[in-house]
Amino acid sequence: ILISAIGFGTGGTIQALAPAEATPYVVVAVRTLIGGIFLLCWCFYRDKIPKSFEQIPLRWVLLASFCMIVATLSFFTGVSQIGVAAGSLISTGITPVWAAVIAFVFFRKVPHAEWYFATILAVVGVILINGIGEIPRDKVLYLHLLILNGFAYACYICVMPKVIEKLEP
């Protein structure tokens, strides 16, 4: 989990420090490749590779993969113009809101009382850090991409239990 958090937490910084020619697509591709190889090795090491292809819930795996592709592409494209700090706060701040909406609409799950308090704190924090003001017209698309990132990541969070329940012994 620690290695994953380090990889997740340094993604925006990697984008900011990468050569100018490194588009968000290149950063996403390299990050995904490294993460995928690491996870495959970890699964082999922990003997968690499914014994047959039929055990893999392909529909849910493909949906989760699509969510991660959308999330990472929208994140790196958004932070390339909004900035790593503000972009990370926006996408992270909106994710729990989207997750609650998705969980309620598709799974009829209502958030716990603590969720409301934590979400209000997150939204207030995003507002305090980023301020309330006019967003330059040329940055609006990138703001929407960060909101899309939060939505796609929330979808991923809601889909992954379907993948795990089919693969766990």
Accessible surface in RSA format (square Angstrom, percent):
REM  Atomic radii and reference values for relative SASA: ProtOr
REM  Chains: A
REM  Algorithm: Lee & Richards
REM  Probe-radius: 1.40
REM  Slices: 20
REM RES _ NUM      All-atoms   Total-Side   Main-Chain    Non-polar    All polar
REM                ABS   REL    ABS   REL    ABS   REL    ABS   REL    ABS   REL
RES ILE A   1   192.05 109.3 150.84 112.4  41.22  99.3 153.38 110.4  38.68 105.0
RES LEU A   2   133.23  74.2 125.93  90.1   7.30  18.3 128.80  90.5   4.43  11.9
RES ILE A   3   111.89  63.7 108.15  80.6   3.74   9.0 108.32  78.0   3.58   9.7
RES SER A   4    77.71  65.7  63.03  84.1  14.68  33.8  39.08  83.2  38.63  54.1
RES ALA A   5    54.43  50.0  41.54  64.1  12.89  29.3  48.19  67.9   6.24  16.5
RES ILE A   6   100.01  56.9  94.40  70.3   5.62  13.5 100.01  72.0   0.00   0.0
RES GLY A   7    34.73  42.8   0.00   N/A  34.73  42.8  33.03  90.6   1.69   3.8
RES PHE A   8   116.21  58.1 103.66  64.2  12.55  32.7 104.01  63.1  12.20  34.9
RES GLY A   9    57.22  70.6   0.00   N/A  57.22  70.6  30.19  82.8  27.03  60.5
RES THR A  10    52.64  37.4  52.45  53.2   0.19   0.4  47.39  63.7   5.25   7.9
RES GLY A  11     0.59   0.7   0.00   N/A   0.59   0.7   0.59   1.6   0.00   0.0
RES GLY A  12     3.34   4.1   0.00   N/A   3.34   4.1   0.75   2.1   2.59   5.8
RES THR A  13    61.11  43.5  60.15  61.0   0.95   2.3  40.16  53.9  20.95  31.7
RES ILE A  14    90.12  51.3  87.46  65.2   2.66   6.4  89.61  64.5   0.51   1.4
RES GLN A  15    21.84  12.2  15.50  11.3   6.34  15.1   2.95   6.3  18.89  14.3
RES ALA A  16    66.20  60.9  29.23  45.1  36.97  84.1  39.41  55.5  26.80  71.0
RES LEU A  17   143.01  79.6 113.29  81.0  29.72  74.7 116.55  81.9  26.46  71.2
RES ALA A  18    26.01  23.9   7.27  11.2  18.74  42.6  13.66  19.2  12.36  32.7
RES PRO A  19    89.92  65.5  75.25  68.6  14.68  53.4  87.78  72.5   2.15  13.4
RES ALA A  20   104.62  96.2  61.24  94.5  43.37  98.7  74.26 104.6  30.35  80.4
RES GLU A  21   141.71  81.4 120.59  91.2  21.12  50.3  77.05 149.0  64.66  52.8
RES ALA A  22    18.65  17.1  10.52  16.2   8.12  18.5  13.89  19.6   4.76  12.6
RES THR A  23    60.87  43.3  57.43  58.2   3.43   8.2  57.63  77.4   3.24   4.9
RES PRO A  24    19.91  14.5  19.91  18.1   0.00   0.0  19.91  16.4   0.00   0.0
RES TYR A  25   137.81  64.3 133.31  75.8   4.50  11.7  91.86  69.0  45.95  56.6
RES VAL A  26    75.17  49.5  72.22  65.4   2.95   7.1  75.13  65.3   0.04   0.1
RES VAL A  27    10.18   6.7   6.35   5.8   3.83   9.2   9.58   8.3   0.60   1.6
RES VAL A  28    11.15   7.3  10.90   9.9   0.25   0.6  11.15   9.7   0.00   0.0
RES ALA A  29    60.62  55.7  48.48  74.8  12.14  27.6  56.58  79.7   4.05  10.7
RES VAL A  30    77.23  50.8  76.62  69.4   0.61   1.5  77.23  67.1   0.00   0.0
RES ARG A  31    58.79  24.7  50.80  25.9   7.99  19.0  33.41  45.7  25.38  15.4
RES THR A  32    79.00  56.2  69.57  70.5   9.43  22.5  68.15  91.5  10.85  16.4
RES LEU A  33   113.57  63.3 107.20  76.7   6.37  16.0 113.10  79.4   0.48   1.3
RES ILE A  34   111.06  63.2 108.48  80.8   2.58   6.2 109.99  79.2   1.07   2.9
RES GLY A  35    30.00  37.0   0.00   N/A  30.00  37.0  29.74  81.6   0.26   0.6
RES GLY A  36    37.61  46.4   0.00   N/A  37.61  46.4  31.21  85.6   6.40  14.3
RES ILE A  37    97.36  55.4  95.21  70.9   2.15   5.2  96.30  69.3   1.05   2.9
RES PHE A  38    91.91  46.0  88.02  54.5   3.90  10.1  91.64  55.6   0.27   0.8
RES LEU A  39   110.28  61.4 110.18  78.8   0.10   0.3 110.28  77.5   0.00   0.0
RES LEU A  40    96.40  53.7  92.54  66.2   3.85   9.7  95.69  67.2   0.70   1.9
RES CYS A  41    74.61  56.4  68.43  76.3   6.18  14.5  27.35  69.3  47.26  51.0
RES TRP A  42   124.17  49.8 121.12  58.6   3.05   7.2 102.56  54.7  21.62  35.1
RES CYS A  43    37.87  28.6  37.82  42.2   0.05   0.1   0.28   0.7  37.59  40.5
RES PHE A  44   130.36  65.2 113.29  70.2  17.08  44.4 114.07  69.2  16.30  46.6
RES TYR A  45   170.54  79.6 139.81  79.5  30.73  80.0 101.44  76.2  69.10  85.2
RES ARG A  46   128.69  54.0 110.13  56.1  18.57  44.2  11.17  15.3 117.52  71.2
RES ASP A  47   101.97  71.4  87.32  86.9  14.65  34.6  29.62  69.7  72.34  72.1
RES LYS A  48   102.26  49.9  81.50  50.0  20.76  49.4  58.64  52.8  43.62  46.5
RES ILE A  49    54.80  31.2  50.33  37.5   4.47  10.8  50.43  36.3   4.36  11.8
RES PRO A  50    40.36  29.4  20.72  18.9  19.64  71.4  28.05  23.2  12.31  76.5
RES LYS A  51   158.12  77.1 122.74  75.3  35.38  84.2 112.29 101.1  45.83  48.8
RES SER A  52    48.06  40.6  38.80  51.8   9.26  21.3  38.56  82.1   9.50  13.3
RES PHE A  53   133.25  66.7 122.35  75.8  10.89  28.3 124.68  75.6   8.56  24.5
RES GLU A  54   150.56  86.4 119.13  90.1  31.43  74.8  72.45 140.1  78.10  63.8
RES GLN A  55    83.66  46.8  71.08  52.0  12.58  30.0  32.30  68.8  51.36  39.0
RES ILE A  56    50.24  28.6  40.83  30.4   9.42  22.7  40.94  29.5   9.30  25.2
RES PRO A  57    17.96  13.1   4.15   3.8  13.81  50.2  17.96  14.8   0.00   0.0
RES LEU A  58    79.92  44.5  76.25  54.5   3.67   9.2  76.25  53.5   3.67   9.9
RES ARG A  59   171.28  71.9 160.29  81.7  10.99  26.2  80.60 110.2  90.68  55.0
RES TRP A  60    49.67  19.9  49.67  24.0   0.00   0.0  41.45  22.1   8.22  13.3
RES VAL A  61    43.38  28.5  42.40  38.4   0.98   2.4  43.21  37.5   0.17   0.4
RES LEU A  62   106.88  59.5 103.10  73.8   3.78   9.5 103.33  72.6   3.55   9.6
RES LEU A  63    73.65  41.0  69.87  50.0   3.78   9.5  72.98  51.3   0.67   1.8
RES ALA A  64     5.73   5.3   5.49   8.5   0.25   0.6   5.73   8.1   0.00   0.0
RES SER A  65    49.07  41.5  42.16  56.3   6.91  15.9  27.95  59.5  21.12  29.6
RES PHE A  66   125.98  63.0 123.81  76.7   2.17   5.7 125.15  75.9   0.83   2.4
RES CYS A  67     7.98   6.0   6.80   7.6   1.18   2.8   1.18   3.0   6.80   7.3
RES MET A  68    52.05  27.0  51.69  34.2   0.36   0.9  51.42  43.7   0.63   0.8
RES ILE A  69    88.79  50.5  87.78  65.4   1.02   2.5  88.74  63.9   0.05   0.1
RES VAL A  70    34.30  22.6  31.31  28.3   3.00   7.2  33.93  29.5   0.38   1.0
RES ALA A  71     1.74   1.6   1.74   2.7   0.00   0.0   1.74   2.4   0.00   0.0
RES THR A  72    14.76  10.5  14.40  14.6   0.36   0.9  13.70  18.4   1.06   1.6
RES LEU A  73    49.09  27.3  48.70  34.8   0.39   1.0  48.84  34.3   0.25   0.7
RES SER A  74     4.18   3.5   2.06   2.7   2.12   4.9   3.66   7.8   0.52   0.7
RES PHE A  75    29.03  14.5  29.03  18.0   0.00   0.0  29.03  17.6   0.00   0.0
RES PHE A  76     0.00   0.0   0.00   0.0   0.00   0.0   0.00   0.0   0.00   0.0
RES THR A  77    28.92  20.6  28.92  29.3   0.00   0.0  25.50  34.3   3.42   5.2
RES GLY A  78     0.00   0.0   0.00   N/A   0.00   0.0   0.00   0.0   0.00   0.0
RES VAL A  79     5.05   3.3   0.13   0.1   4.92  11.9   0.13   0.1   4.92  13.3
RES SER A  80    46.52  39.3  15.59  20.8  30.93  71.3  17.48  37.2  29.04  40.7
RES GLN A  81    78.66  44.0  63.91  46.7  14.75  35.1   4.29   9.1  74.37  56.4
RES ILE A  82    41.38  23.5  17.53  13.1  23.84  57.5  20.02  14.4  21.36  58.0
RES GLY A  83    30.01  37.0   0.00   N/A  30.01  37.0  29.40  80.7   0.62   1.4
RES VAL A  84    44.01  29.0  39.10  35.4   4.91  11.8  39.10  34.0   4.91  13.3
RES ALA A  85    76.36  70.2  64.14  99.0  12.23  27.8  72.55 102.2   3.81  10.1
RES ALA A  86    27.51  25.3  24.67  38.1   2.84   6.5  25.68  36.2   1.84   4.9
RES GLY A  87     0.00   0.0   0.00   N/A   0.00   0.0   0.00   0.0   0.00   0.0
RES SER A  88    36.49  30.8  35.96  48.0   0.52   1.2  28.39  60.5   8.09  11.3
RES LEU A  89    55.83  31.1  54.85  39.2   0.98   2.5  55.35  38.9   0.49   1.3
RES ILE A  90    25.47  14.5  23.47  17.5   2.00   4.8  23.98  17.3   1.49   4.1
RES SER A  91     4.70   4.0   4.36   5.8   0.33   0.8   0.70   1.5   4.00   5.6
RES THR A  92    90.73  64.5  84.42  85.6   6.30  15.0  69.70  93.6  21.03  31.8
RES GLY A  93     7.14   8.8   0.00   N/A   7.14   8.8   6.82  18.7   0.32   0.7
RES ILE A  94    46.20  26.3  44.58  33.2   1.63   3.9  45.32  32.6   0.89   2.4
RES THR A  95    14.31  10.2  14.31  14.5   0.00   0.0  11.27  15.1   3.04   4.6
RES PRO A  96    41.00  29.9  36.51  33.3   4.50  16.3  41.00  33.9   0.00   0.0
RES VAL A  97    41.87  27.6  41.86  37.9   0.02   0.0  41.86  36.4   0.02   0.0
RES TRP A  98    73.90  29.7  73.90  35.8   0.00   0.0  73.90  39.4   0.00   0.0
RES ALA A  99    18.99  17.5  18.22  28.1   0.78   1.8  18.53  26.1   0.47   1.2
RES ALA A 100    13.02  12.0   5.42   8.4   7.60  17.3  11.76  16.6   1.26   3.3
RES VAL A 101    71.18  46.8  66.88  60.5   4.30  10.4  71.18  61.8   0.00   0.0
RES ILE A 102    11.16   6.4  10.62   7.9   0.54   1.3  11.16   8.0   0.00   0.0
RES ALA A 103    19.63  18.0  19.63  30.3   0.00   0.0  19.63  27.6   0.00   0.0
RES PHE A 104    96.31  48.2  96.31  59.7   0.00   0.0  96.31  58.4   0.00   0.0
RES VAL A 105    77.81  51.2  66.86  60.5  10.95  26.4  67.01  58.2  10.80  29.3
RES PHE A 106   145.77  72.9 116.41  72.1  29.35  76.4 119.20  72.3  26.57  76.0
RES PHE A 107    65.32  32.7  43.12  26.7  22.20  57.8  49.40  30.0  15.92  45.6
RES ARG A 108   170.38  71.5 149.76  76.3  20.62  49.1  66.83  91.3 103.55  62.8
RES LYS A 109   133.72  65.2 127.88  78.5   5.84  13.9  77.52  69.8  56.20  59.9
RES VAL A 110   100.83  66.3  78.14  70.7  22.69  54.7  78.54  68.2  22.29  60.5
RES PRO A 111    32.89  24.0  13.81  12.6  19.08  69.4  24.92  20.6   7.97  49.5
RES HIS A 112   143.47  78.4 136.75  95.1   6.71  17.2  89.56  92.3  53.90  62.7
RES ALA A 113    81.90  75.3  64.96 100.2  16.95  38.6  68.52  96.5  13.38  35.4
RES GLU A 114   127.81  73.4 122.00  92.3   5.81  13.8  72.07 139.4  55.74  45.5
RES TRP A 115    65.28  26.2  58.59  28.4   6.69  15.7  61.64  32.9   3.64   5.9
RES TYR A 116   104.73  48.9 103.74  59.0   0.99   2.6  82.10  61.7  22.63  27.9
RES PHE A 117   136.17  68.1 132.86  82.3   3.31   8.6 135.35  82.1   0.82   2.4
RES ALA A 118    56.93  52.3  50.29  77.6   6.64  15.1  52.58  74.1   4.35  11.5
RES THR A 119    11.89   8.5  10.89  11.0   1.00   2.4  11.19  15.0   0.70   1.1
RES ILE A 120   108.62  61.8 106.53  79.4   2.09   5.0 108.62  78.2   0.00   0.0
RES LEU A 121   100.11  55.8  93.26  66.7   6.86  17.2  93.49  65.7   6.63  17.8
RES ALA A 122    35.10  32.3  21.46  33.1  13.64  31.0  33.47  47.1   1.64   4.3
RES VAL A 123    59.69  39.3  58.88  53.3   0.81   1.9  59.69  51.9   0.00   0.0
RES VAL A 124    68.03  44.8  67.65  61.2   0.38   0.9  68.03  59.1   0.00   0.0
RES GLY A 125    22.64  27.9   0.00   N/A  22.64  27.9  22.64  62.1   0.00   0.0
RES VAL A 126    28.91  19.0  28.30  25.6   0.62   1.5  28.30  24.6   0.62   1.7
RES ILE A 127    70.69  40.2  69.62  51.9   1.06   2.6  70.13  50.5   0.56   1.5
RES LEU A 128   138.51  77.1 111.39  79.7  27.13  68.2 114.06  80.1  24.46  65.8
RES ILE A 129   114.82  65.3  84.00  62.6  30.83  74.3  89.18  64.2  25.65  69.6
RES ASN A 130    58.19  40.1  22.95  22.2  35.23  84.8  22.87  55.0  35.32  34.1
RES GLY A 131    43.62  53.8   0.00   N/A  43.62  53.8  29.22  80.2  14.40  32.3
RES ILE A 132   154.47  87.9 116.51  86.8  37.96  91.5 120.38  86.7  34.09  92.5
RES GLY A 133    61.02  75.3   0.00   N/A  61.02  75.3  36.99 101.5  24.03  53.8
RES GLU A 134   170.58  97.9 133.14 100.7  37.44  89.1  55.65 107.6 114.93  93.8
RES ILE A 135    71.88  40.9  60.32  44.9  11.56  27.9  61.01  43.9  10.87  29.5
RES PRO A 136    76.73  55.9  66.22  60.4  10.51  38.2  76.56  63.2   0.17   1.1
RES ARG A 137   222.34  93.4 202.42 103.2  19.92  47.4  79.06 108.0 143.29  86.8
RES ASP A 138   101.09  70.8  81.22  80.8  19.87  47.0  51.38 120.9  49.71  49.6
RES LYS A 139    52.47  25.6  52.47  32.2   0.00   0.0  29.07  26.2  23.41  24.9
RES VAL A 140    54.47  35.8  54.47  49.3   0.00   0.0  54.47  47.3   0.00   0.0
RES LEU A 141   111.01  61.8 106.79  76.4   4.21  10.6 109.25  76.7   1.75   4.7
RES TYR A 142    51.50  24.0  51.50  29.3   0.00   0.0  12.59   9.5  38.91  48.0
RES LEU A 143    32.36  18.0  32.36  23.1   0.00   0.0  32.36  22.7   0.00   0.0
RES HIS A 144   101.73  55.6  97.42  67.7   4.31  11.0  61.48  63.4  40.25  46.8
RES LEU A 145    36.27  20.2  36.05  25.8   0.22   0.6  36.24  25.5   0.03   0.1
RES LEU A 146     0.00   0.0   0.00   0.0   0.00   0.0   0.00   0.0   0.00   0.0
RES ILE A 147    53.79  30.6  53.79  40.1   0.00   0.0  53.79  38.7   0.00   0.0
RES LEU A 148    72.39  40.3  68.53  49.0   3.85   9.7  72.05  50.6   0.34   0.9
RES ASN A 149    15.03  10.4  15.03  14.5   0.00   0.0   0.00   0.0  15.03  14.5
RES GLY A 150     0.00   0.0   0.00   N/A   0.00   0.0   0.00   0.0   0.00   0.0
RES PHE A 151    74.49  37.3  74.49  46.1   0.00   0.0  74.49  45.2   0.00   0.0
RES ALA A 152     4.18   3.8   2.62   4.0   1.55   3.5   4.18   5.9   0.00   0.0
RES TYR A 153    61.66  28.8  61.66  35.1   0.00   0.0  26.88  20.2  34.78  42.9
RES ALA A 154     0.00   0.0   0.00   0.0   0.00   0.0   0.00   0.0   0.00   0.0
RES CYS A 155    22.52  17.0  22.04  24.6   0.47   1.1   5.33  13.5  17.19  18.5
RES TYR A 156    55.29  25.8  55.29  31.5   0.00   0.0  21.42  16.1  33.86  41.7
RES ILE A 157    76.32  43.4  69.04  51.4   7.28  17.6  72.00  51.8   4.32  11.7
RES CYS A 158    18.03  13.6   8.21   9.2   9.81  23.1   6.58  16.7  11.45  12.3
RES VAL A 159    10.18   6.7  10.18   9.2   0.00   0.0  10.18   8.8   0.00   0.0
RES MET A 160    45.76  23.7  45.76  30.3   0.00   0.0  43.23  36.8   2.53   3.4
RES PRO A 161    71.30  52.0  67.06  61.1   4.25  15.4  70.08  57.9   1.22   7.6
RES LYS A 162    59.60  29.1  59.60  36.6   0.00   0.0  14.34  12.9  45.27  48.2
RES VAL A 163    10.11   6.7  10.11   9.2   0.00   0.0  10.11   8.8   0.00   0.0
RES ILE A 164    85.91  48.9  84.89  63.2   1.02   2.5  85.91  61.9   0.00   0.0
RES GLU A 165   103.31  59.3  75.04  56.8  28.26  67.3  37.00  71.6  66.31  54.1
RES LYS A 166   113.96  55.6  91.79  56.3  22.17  52.8  43.15  38.8  70.81  75.4
RES LEU A 167    68.34  38.1  45.26  32.4  23.08  58.0  46.33  32.5  22.01  59.2
RES GLU A 168    97.09  55.7  80.59  61.0  16.50  39.3  28.61  55.3  68.48  55.9
RES PRO A 169   152.90 111.4  79.69  72.6  73.21 266.1 120.21  99.3  32.69 203.1
END  Absolute sums over single chains surface
CHAIN  1 A    11491.4       9760.8       1730.6       8658.8       2832.7
END  Absolute sums over all chains
TOTAL         11491.4       9760.8       1730.6       8658.8       2832.7
